[in-house]
Amino acid sequence: MRSLILASTSKWRKAEFDRLQLPYVAVSPEFDEEAQQIDLEPQAVALQFALGKAQSLAYRFADEDALIIGSDQVPDIEGQRLHKPQTLEEAEAELARLQGKTHYLHTGVAVIEARTGRHLCELASVSMKMRSLTPAQIHHYVSVDRPLGSAGGYKIEGLGIALFDQIDGADQSAIVGLPLLVLCRLLRAFGVDPL
């Protein structure tokens, strides 16, 4: 069987990948999102960063029959990309901006065949309707979940689920940052099927 390399050390992405019951190795990508000066639509950024993460490791596995999997999530409100807050104050500001509104999570997935460089990419988008929140509720949430470095200023895997009224999308696993329906489709295109 081909080697599978997940270009991520996110415990959430690893937990999602574990659901497929395929052997893999998680490796930190050599890709600096902050260094990228990109003026693209949020969907395009998600795809480009997913591919960048996977490509950053391809050279390390070029002599193996390996598939490198990259994924990146970009929240988008009204066509503007949201960033990952680095302080609690930034997280509160992001949530204040999102509360009472619908935004989108765009998650790009890329699979690269390390030996040949052949790659496929696909996007999964999910609509997220956040409930109306008071400043006290936002402050409480941020102090409990501490969503630093989390896209949009929340962790949907934790208490962040309580921030929302409605979530719509074809691939609910995209919310966590690794859309499994998309990933399975891409892996099958390279001859790998969890079944």
Secondary structure, DSSP 8 states (H G I E B T S, - for coil): --EEEES---HHHHHHHHTT----EE---S--GGG----S-HHHHHHHHHHHHHHHHHGGGTTS-EEEEEEEEEEEETTEE----SSHHHHHHHHHHHTTSEEEEEEEEEEEETTT--EEEEEEEEEEEE----HHHHHHHHHHH--TT-GGG--TTTGGGGGEEEEEES-GGGGGT--HHHHHHHHHHTT----
